[in-house]
């Protein structure tokens, strides 16, 4: 900058006047003056990507390949890596899986619905509430009805059944399986204090179905009107059942489907990781609760 003195005023020309004559912005002058005073910030180390972090990416691929389930999310992959004593953050696993195109397809939108009921449908103790519902599957013999029974606390599949006719008597079969496995028998009033959450389907509200529940001591608990999320535990299990079995496997007969469902039930209870229970399996949750009660 010129240090010329004005002959009339006897002072140096001001910065604004000099910049206006030279047609230069004053901000550039201020930037040059500040540069020596404040050194540039240290360059931050960028996040590791799938290219420069191949070891962890390979471990993620091995975990996904070894999993018996399809479309595992990054949270369950992270939990399985921790089980292998690989310490890594969830966000890092998510970033690497996204860059390596390992994430499963997911919904791209959310439907905003005004809910009249914000109650809790899960329980703190097993065998306080069960849920039941119906879905369908396609076989070479035609459409088959699939009935399920799920525990609201442990997320166990207590009963599952496939049949050609989805009537009220066939809908009771998963309940019978659950009563025999949990209570050890099928006697009158054996399940007193247990509630059964179901929707308003004709099978579940029929007289024969309700009389069978009364015989066992089970209290009927219909889902909330116009709010299917009241039976959300059963709906969530049916989603996993479709994604892991019904949509990925061909069934020649209804009997083949029924046997595959029973096999899936055992596999699900012993190997499926439930995030709300600290990535434990439903069988582990029940065993831990029984050990806690016995202690």
TIMIKE-503708 format. One record per atom (N, C-alpha, C): x, y, z. Coordinates in steps of 0.05 Angstrom, whole numbers, padded with zeros to 5 digits, always signed. Layout:
<nodes>
XYZ/...
</nodes>
This chain:
<nodes>
+00017-00024+00000/+00000+00000+00000/+00018+00025+00000/+00010+00044-00016/+00026+00069-00018/+00026+00084+00009/+00049+00095+00015/+00051+00111+00039/+00054+00141+00032/+00043+00148+00009/+00045+00176+00000/+00029+00194+00018/+00041+00218+00023/+00028+00238+00040/+00014+00259+00023/-00010+00266+00031/-00025+00286+00017/-00012+00314+00021/-00006+00328-00001/+00007+00354+00001/-00010+00375+00015/-00037+00372+00012/-00054+00393+00024/-00059+00388+00054/-00064+00362+00060/-00071+00356+00088/-00046+00348+00104/-00025+00340+00091/-00001+00332+00106/-00004+00305+00119/-00024+00288+00111/-00028+00261+00123/-00029+00240+00101/-00025+00215+00109/-00026+00193+00090/-00055+00190+00080/-00057+00182+00055/-00083+00177+00043/-00097+00154+00058/-00123+00156+00062/-00138+00135+00075/-00141+00110+00058/-00146+00088+00071/-00149+00062+00058/-00173+00062+00039/-00195+00074+00047/-00218+00074+00030/-00213+00089+00004/-00200+00112+00006/-00194+00128-00018/-00175+00114-00036/-00154+00102-00025/-00134+00088-00042/-00147+00065-00056/-00164+00048-00042/-00177+00025-00054/-00196+00034-00076/-00209+00057-00072/-00228+00067-00092/-00213+00076-00117/-00190+00088-00114/-00174+00097-00137/-00162+00073-00151/-00152+00054-00136/-00140+00030-00148/-00161+00009-00157/-00187+00014-00150/-00208-00005-00157/-00203-00033-00146/-00197-00033-00121/-00192-00059-00107/-00210-00060-00082/-00221-00084-00075/-00237-00086-00051/-00221-00085-00026/-00232-00071-00006/-00218-00069+00020/-00216-00096+00034/-00235-00114+00028/-00234-00140+00042/-00209-00155+00035/-00198-00152+00011/-00173-00165+00004/-00150-00155+00020/-00150-00129+00025/-00129-00117+00042/-00131-00128+00070/-00155-00129+00081/-00158-00139+00109/-00150-00168+00110/-00156-00183+00090/-00149-00212+00090/-00119-00215+00090/-00105-00199+00074/-00076-00201+00073/-00064-00193+00100/-00075-00174+00113/-00065-00165+00139/-00069-00186+00161/-00091-00201+00160/-00096-00221+00180/-00081-00247+00176/-00073-00252+00152/-00061-00278+00145/-00036-00285+00162/-00017-00267+00166/+00006-00275+00183/-00001-00278+00212/-00023-00265+00222/-00030-00267+00250/-00043-00293+00257/-00060-00304+00240/-00074-00329+00246/-00065-00351+00226/-00049-00370+00236/-00040-00391+00218/-00063-00409+00209/-00061-00421+00186/-00083-00438+00176/-00088-00461+00195/-00114-00469+00198/-00120-00491+00216/-00108-00517+00206/-00101-00534+00225/-00089-00560+00218/-00110-00576+00202/-00100-00590+00183/-00117-00606+00166/-00127-00631+00181/-00154-00634+00181/-00165-00656+00196/-00161-00682+00180/-00158-00703+00195/-00156-00729+00182/-00183-00739+00173/-00186-00745+00148/-00212-00753+00137/-00220-00781+00147/-00246-00787+00146/-00255-00813+00155/-00246-00835+00137/-00242-00858+00149/-00233-00881+00133/-00256-00891+00116/-00250-00898+00092/-00269-00908+00073/-00264-00937+00067/-00281-00949+00050/-00278-00977+00043/-00252-00981+00028/-00242-00960+00015/-00218-00963-00001/-00193-00964+00017/-00192-00945+00036/-00168-00944+00053/-00172-00959+00080/-00194-00974+00083/-00198-00990+00107/-00207-01018+00098/-00191-01032+00083/-00200-01058+00071/-00203-01080+00092/-00188-01079+00114/-00190-01101+00133/-00217-01102+00147/-00227-01078+00156/-00253-01078+00169/-00275-01084+00148/-00272-01074+00124/-00292-01080+00103/-00293-01110+00098/-00270-01123+00097/-00270-01152+00093/-00283-01167+00116/-00278-01157+00141/-00291-01169+00164/-00322-01166+00163/-00331-01143+00153/-00360-01139+00151/-00371-01158+00130/-00357-01161+00108/-00367-01180+00087/-00368-01209+00098/-00348-01217+00114/-00348-01243+00125/-00371-01247+00145/-00377-01226+00160/-00399-01228+00179/-00426-01231+00165/-00430-01215+00143/-00455-01217+00128/-00457-01244+00115/-00435-01255+00104/-00436-01281+00090/-00441-01303+00110/-00432-01301+00135/-00436-01322+00154/-00463-01321+00168/-00477-01299+00165/-00503-01296+00179/-00524-01314+00165/-00540-01327+00180/-00561-01344+00168/-00585-01328+00158/-00585-01301+00162/-00608-01285+00154/-00601-01268+00130/-00621-01259+00116/-00618-01242+00092/-00622-01213+00100/-00607-01196+00087/-00610-01167+00091/-00604-01157+00119/-00583-01166+00132/-00576-01157+00158/-00569-01127+00158/-00579-01112+00177/-00573-01083+00178/-00547-01078+00192/-00538-01053+00191/-00512-01046+00202/-00511-01049+00232/-00533-01047+00246/-00533-01050+00275/-00526-01078+00283/-00539-01097+00270/-00533-01125+00277/-00506-01134+00268/-00496-01123+00245/-00469-01128+00237/-00449-01117+00258/-00455-01093+00268/-00438-01081+00289/-00438-01099+00314/-00461-01109+00322/-00463-01126+00346/-00447-01152+00342/-00448-01164+00318/-00433-01188+00313/-00403-01183+00312/-00395-01160+00302/-00367-01153+00302/-00357-01150+00331/-00373-01137+00348/-00365-01135+00376/-00363-01163+00390/-00381-01181+00381/-00379-01208+00392/-00352-01222+00384/-00341-01213+00361/-00315-01223+00352/-00292-01207+00363/-00299-01189+00383/-00279-01172+00395/-00266-01152+00375/-00281-01143+00356/-00273-01122+00337/-00286-01096+00346/-00271-01079+00359/-00282-01054+00370/-00285-01033+00347/-00309-01025+00342/-00314-01006+00320/-00340-00992+00326/-00343-00968+00317/-00368-00953+00322/-00389-00959+00302/-00414-00955+00310/-00437-00960+00292/-00436-00943+00267/-00430-00918+00270/-00429-00899+00247/-00408-00908+00227/-00386-00918+00237/-00364-00926+00219/-00373-00951+00203/-00387-00970+00217/-00397-00993+00203/-00417-00985+00182/-00435-00966+00189/-00455-00956+00170/-00441-00943+00146/-00421-00927+00151/-00407-00913+00129/-00394-00933+00110/-00380-00952+00121/-00366-00972+00105/-00385-00990+00089/-00407-00998+00102/-00427-01014+00088/-00441-00999+00066/-00445-00973+00070/-00457-00956+00049/-00439-00953+00025/-00413-00949+00031/-00394-00945+00009/-00388-00971-00006/-00390-00993+00008/-00385-01019-00005/-00411-01031-00016/-00433-01016-00015/-00459-01025-00025/-00468-01051-00012/-00466-01052+00015/-00473-01076+00030/-00499-01072+00046/-00510-01048+00045/-00535-01043+00060/-00559-01056+00046/-00577-01066+00061/-00601-01078+00050/-00620-01057+00041/-00637-01062+00021/-00657-01042+00013/-00676-01035+00035/-00684-01010+00037/-00702-01001+00058/-00722-00982+00047/-00742-00975+00063/-00763-00957+00055/-00751-00929+00052/-00760-00915+00031/-00750-00888+00026/-00768-00866+00035/-00790-00873+00048/-00808-00852+00058/-00822-00862+00083/-00834-00843+00097/-00850-00849+00121/-00878-00837+00118/-00898-00852+00124/-00925-00843+00122/-00933-00831+00149/-00940-00806+00150/-00948-00793+00174/-00977-00799+00181/-00981-00812+00203/-01008-00819+00211/-01013-00808+00239/-01036-00796+00243/-01044-00786+00269/-01053-00810+00286/-01040-00815+00309/-01047-00838+00326/-01063-00829+00350/-01085-00843+00354/-01101-00837+00378/-01091-00851+00403/-01075-00872+00399/-01066-00887+00422/-01036-00889+00421/-01023-00881+00442/-00994-00882+00444/-00985-00901+00466/-01002-00921+00471/-00995-00940+00493/-00973-00959+00485/-00962-00973+00505/-00940-00991+00501/-00952-01019+00497/-00942-01034+00477/-00953-01061+00471/-00934-01083+00480/-00909-01076+00487/-00891-01096+00498/-00893-01098+00528/-00883-01120+00540/-00886-01124+00568/-00858-01128+00580/-00856-01126+00607/-00831-01129+00621/-00826-01158+00629/-00846-01175+00629/-00843-01203+00638/-00855-01221+00616/-00842-01244+00612/-00854-01263+00593/-00881-01273+00602/-00896-01282+00582/-00922-01295+00586/-00943-01277+00600/-00940-01251+00596/-00961-01233+00604/-00980-01227+00580/-00968-01226+00556/-00984-01221+00532/-00971-01235+00509/-00988-01249+00494/-00980-01261+00469/-00994-01247+00446/-00984-01250+00422/-00997-01238+00399/-01000-01260+00378/-01022-01258+00363/-01027-01277+00341/-01037-01263+00317/-01032-01274+00294/-01040-01261+00269/-01039-01282+00246/-01048-01274+00223/-01049-01291+00200/-01036-01278+00176/-01022-01294+00160/-01012-01285+00134/-01016-01307+00114/-01006-01304+00090/-01010-01325+00069/-00984-01330+00055/-00982-01353+00042/-00959-01361+00027/-00968-01377+00002/-00953-01376-00019/-00960-01389-00044/-00945-01415-00047/-00959-01437-00052/-00947-01463-00057/-00956-01473-00084/-00945-01496-00093/-00953-01507-00118/-00982-01518-00117/-00991-01523-00093/-01019-01532-00089/-01039-01510-00087/-01029-01485-00086/-01046-01462-00084/-01039-01445-00059/-01056-01426-00053/-01052-01408-00031/-01055-01423-00005/-01037-01417+00014/-01039-01429+00041/-01040-01407+00062/-01055-01412+00083/-01057-01394+00106/-01036-01401+00127/-01023-01381+00138/-01002-01384+00158/-01011-01369+00183/-01013-01383+00206/-01020-01371+00231/-00995-01372+00249/-00991-01351+00265/-00968-01349+00283/-00976-01340+00311/-00960-01346+00330/-00963-01336+00358/-00936-01326+00367/-00935-01301+00377/-00909-01289+00385/-00912-01278+00414/-00890-01280+00429/-00888-01270+00456/-00881-01240+00455/-00896-01223+00470/-00892-01194+00469/-00868-01185+00484/-00858-01200+00502/-00834-01192+00517/-00808-01202+00504/-00806-01228+00500/-00781-01240+00490/-00780-01240+00459/-00802-01234+00446/-00804-01236+00416/-00801-01264+00406/-00806-01284+00423/-00805-01312+00414/-00828-01318+00395/-00823-01337+00377/-00844-01349+00362/-00853-01374+00377/-00876-01374+00389/-00885-01396+00406/-00901-01417+00390/-00912-01409+00368/-00927-01428+00352/-00929-01418+00323/-00930-01437+00304/-00933-01429+00276/-00945-01453+00261/-00963-01447+00242/-00978-01468+00230/-00987-01460+00202/-00987-01478+00183/-00995-01474+00155/-01018-01493+00149/-01038-01483+00134/-01061-01499+00127/-01074-01488+00102/-01090-01505+00088/-01104-01496+00064/-01128-01479+00072/-01141-01486+00094/-01165-01471+00103/-01159-01455+00127/-01162-01429+00125/-01155-01411+00148/-01179-01406+00165/-01191-01426+00176/-01215-01423+00193/-01207-01419+00222/-01227-01416+00240/-01222-01410+00268/-01209-01434+00282/-01214-01458+00273/-01202-01481+00287/-01172-01484+00280/-01165-01478+00255/-01137-01479+00248/-01121-01455+00261/-01135-01433+00266/-01122-01410+00278/-01114-01415+00307/-01127-01436+00320/-01120-01443+00347/-01095-01460+00350/-01085-01471+00328/-01062-01489+00329/-01037-01476+00341/-01029-01451+00332/-01006-01438+00344/-01009-01433+00374/-01034-01427+00382/-01039-01423+00411/-01034-01449+00426/-01044-01471+00415/-01039-01497+00428/-01010-01504+00430/-00994-01498+00409/-00965-01503+00410/-00952-01486+00432/-00960-01461+00434/-00948-01443+00454/-00955-01452+00482/-00980-01460+00487/-00989-01469+00514/-00974-01494+00521/-00970-01513+00503/-00956-01538+00510/-00926-01532+00515/-00914-01515+00499/-00885-01510+00503/-00879-01493+00528/-00897-01475+00535/-00891-01457+00558/-00902-01469+00584/-00927-01479+00583/-00940-01488+00608/-00939-01518+00611/-00929-01533+00591/-00925-01561+00594/-00950-01578+00591/-00972-01567+00582/-00997-01582+00579/-01018-01565+00567/-01042-01578+00563/-01064-01564+00551/-01089-01569+00569/-01087-01562+00594/-01108-01566+00613/-01125-01540+00615/-01148-01543+00628/-01166-01520+00632/-01153-01500+00651/-01155-01475+00644/-01145-01452+00661/-01115-01454+00666/-01100-01466+00647/-01071-01469+00651/-01056-01443+00647/-01069-01424+00632/-01055-01399+00625/-01070-01375+00637/-01078-01378+00661/-01093-01356+00674/-01074-01332+00677/-01084-01308+00671/-01068-01283+00673/-01055-01276+00647/-01056-01293+00627/-01044-01287+00601/-01064-01273+00583/-01055-01252+00569/-01072-01238+00549/-01063-01246+00521/-01082-01246+00503/-01076-01253+00475/-01084-01229+00458/-01064-01216+00445/-01069-01193+00427/-01074-01204+00399/-01096-01196+00387/-01103-01204+00360/-01119-01181+00346/-01122-01183+00320/-01137-01163+00306/-01167-01171+00306/-01182-01158+00289/-01211-01163+00289/-01219-01182+00266/-01202-01200+00259/-01208-01220+00239/-01231-01238+00248/-01245-01249+00229/-01268-01266+00235/-01260-01291+00251/-01236-01301+00246/-01227-01325+00260/-01224-01319+00290/-01212-01296+00296/-01204-01290+00323/-01227-01281+00341/-01248-01270+00329/-01270-01260+00345/-01294-01279+00344/-01290-01303+00332/-01312-01322+00331/-01317-01334+00358/-01341-01346+00362/-01349-01357+00388/-01331-01381+00395/-01326-01398+00375/-01309-01422+00381/-01281-01414+00390/-01270-01394+00377/-01243-01386+00384/-01243-01374+00412/-01262-01357+00418/-01263-01344+00444/-01269-01364+00466/-01285-01384+00461/-01291-01405+00481/-01265-01421+00487/-01249-01426+00467/-01224-01440+00471/-01205-01424+00489/-01204-01398+00485/-01188-01381+00502/-01198-01381+00530/-01224-01380+00534/-01236-01381+00561/-01229-01408+00574/-01229-01430+00559/-01222-01456+00570/-01194-01456+00581/-01176-01442+00567/-01148-01441+00576/-01142-01420+00597/-01161-01402+00601/-01157-01380+00620/-01143-01356+00608/-01143-01355+00581/-01130-01332+00567/-01150-01310+00563/-01142-01286+00568/-01160-01263+00564/-01156-01252+00536/-01177-01248+00521/-01176-01237+00495/-01170-01207+00496/-01152-01198+00479/-01144-01170+00479/-01143-01160+00450/-01166-01152+00438/-01166-01143+00410/-01149-01118+00406/-01137-01116+00382/-01121-01092+00376/-01139-01067+00375/-01127-01044+00377/-01142-01019+00378/-01155-01014+00351/-01179-01003+00352/-01194-00998+00328/-01179-00978+00310/-01177-00986+00285/-01164-00969+00264/-01134-00964+00271/-01122-00979+00288/-01094-00976+00294/-01081-01004+00294/-01073-01014+00270/-01061-01041+00269/-01035-01044+00284/-01023-01021+00292/-00998-01023+00307/-01003-01035+00335/-01028-01037+00343/-01034-01050+00368/-01026-01079+00368/-01025-01091+00345/-01015-01118+00341/-00988-01118+00328/-00972-01098+00334/-00947-01094+00320/-00926-01115+00324/-00926-01128+00347/-00906-01149+00352/-00909-01172+00333/-00934-01180+00329/-00939-01202+00310/-00934-01192+00281/-00941-01168+00275/-00936-01157+00248/-00906-01156+00242/-00890-01149+00262/-00861-01147+00258/-00849-01175+00253/-00859-01195+00267/-00849-01222+00263/-00857-01232+00235/-00881-01226+00226/-00890-01234+00200/-00873-01221+00178/-00864-01197+00183/-00846-01184+00163/-00820-01200+00161/-00808-01207+00184/-00784-01223+00183/-00789-01250+00170/-00812-01262+00176/-00818-01288+00165/-00820-01287+00134/-00832-01266+00124/-00834-01263+00095/-00806-01258+00082/-00791-01240+00094/-00765-01232+00083/-00745-01255+00084/-00747-01272+00105/-00727-01293+00109/-00735-01320+00098/-00761-01325+00093/-00770-01351+00085/-00791-01351+00063/-00813-01338+00068/-00836-01341+00049/-00831-01329+00022/-00815-01307+00021/-00810-01294-00005/-00785-01304-00019/-00769-01322-00006/-00744-01330-00018/-00743-01360-00023/-00764-01375-00017/-00763-01404-00020/-00788-01414-00034/-00785-01434-00050/-00808-01446-00064/-00817-01471-00048/-00844-01474-00046/-00856-01496-00032/-00875-01511-00051/-00870-01537-00053/-00886-01554-00071/-00913-01561-00058/-00913-01565-00032/-00938-01573-00019/-00942-01557+00006/-00966-01557+00016/-00972-01543+00042/-00958-01557+00065/-00955-01584+00063/-00941-01598+00084/-00911-01591+00085/-00899-01587+00061/-00872-01578+00061/-00869-01550+00073/-00888-01533+00068/-00888-01506+00080/-00891-01509+00110/-00909-01526+00120/-00913-01529+00149/-00887-01538+00163/-00874-01557+00151/-00849-01567+00163/-00827-01545+00162/-00826-01530+00141/-00806-01508+00139/-00812-01487+00159/-00837-01482+00165/-00844-01462+00185/-00836-01471+00213/-00839-01496+00219/-00831-01506+00245/-00800-01504+00248/-00786-01510+00226/-00757-01508+00227/-00748-01479+00230/-00763-01461+00217/-00756-01432+00219/-00761-01423+00247/-00782-01432+00260/-00788-01424+00288/-00765-01430+00306/-00754-01454+00305/-00731-01461+00322/-00706-01445+00315/-00701-01441+00289/-00678-01425+00281/-00681-01396+00290/-00705-01385+00287/-00710-01357+00295/-00706-01354+00325/-00717-01371+00341/-00715-01368+00370/-00686-01371+00380/-00669-01385+00366/-00642-01390+00376/-00621-01373+00363/-00627-01360+00340/-00606-01346+00325/-00614-01317+00318/-00639-01310+00319/-00647-01283+00311/-00640-01263+00333/-00626-01241+00326/-00617-01221+00345/-00638-01199+00348/-00646-01193+00373/-00666-01173+00378/-00652-01148+00390/-00653-01126+00376/-00638-01102+00384/-00648-01091+00411/-00674-01091+00416/-00684-01080+00441/-00675-01095+00465/-00667-01120+00461/-00656-01137+00483/-00626-01138+00483/-00613-01118+00472/-00584-01118+00472/-00572-01138+00452/-00585-01142+00430/-00577-01161+00409/-00573-01189+00420/-00593-01197+00436/-00595-01225+00445/-00617-01239+00430/-00615-01266+00429/-00636-01281+00416/-00660-01284+00434/-00684-01289+00423/-00707-01294+00441/-00703-01316+00461/-00690-01337+00454/-00685-01359+00473/-00667-01350+00495/-00647-01333+00489/-00629-01323+00510/-00644-01304+00529/-00662-01288+00518/-00677-01270+00535/-00694-01286+00555/-00708-01307+00546/-00724-01323+00565/-00706-01337+00585/-00684-01349+00576/-00666-01363+00594/-00654-01344+00615/-00647-01320+00607/-00636-01300+00626/-00658-01292+00647/-00682-01289+00637/-00704-01281+00656/-00710-01304+00675/-00710-01329+00666/-00715-01351+00684/-00693-01354+00704/-00668-01350+00695/-00645-01351+00714/-00647-01329+00735/-00656-01305+00727/-00659-01283+00745/-00680-01289+00766/-00703-01301+00757/-00724-01307+00776/-00716-01329+00795/-00701-01349+00785/-00692-01371+00803/-00672-01362+00823/-00656-01341+00817/-00635-01332+00835/-00646-01317+00858/
</nodes>
